[in-house]
């Protein structure tokens, strides 16, 4: 038994919401898995604080005072 073209199109359109639901369900599963992986890797990196050398700071201060003297 053959179906008319209209019945075939209507049947296809009736299944579109079901296919969209299945795709969104699969997409949601992958997003939840990806979120768990990202949460594990959000640890802050360990940073070592290094103090600035006094010589560099003094040199900058001297340069700033020389500029002020030249401007006057």
C-alpha positions, 0 to 999 in steps of 0.5 A, a space after each residue: 500500500 502506497 502513501 500519498 505525498 501529503 501523508 509522508 510529509 505530515 508523518 515526517 513533520 510529526 517526528 521532528 519534535 521527537 528528534 529535537 527532544 532526543 538531540 537536546 537530551 544528548 546535548 544536556 548529558 554532554 554539557 553536564 559531563 563537561 561542567 564536572 570536568 571544568 569544575 575539577 580543573 578550576 584550582 588556582 595556580 600556586 604563585 610565588 611572590 617575589 620582592 622587587 629589587 631595591 636597586 631598580 626602585 632607587 634607579 627609577 626614583 633617581 630618574 624621576 627626580 632628575 626629570 623634575 629638576 630638568 623641568 624646573 
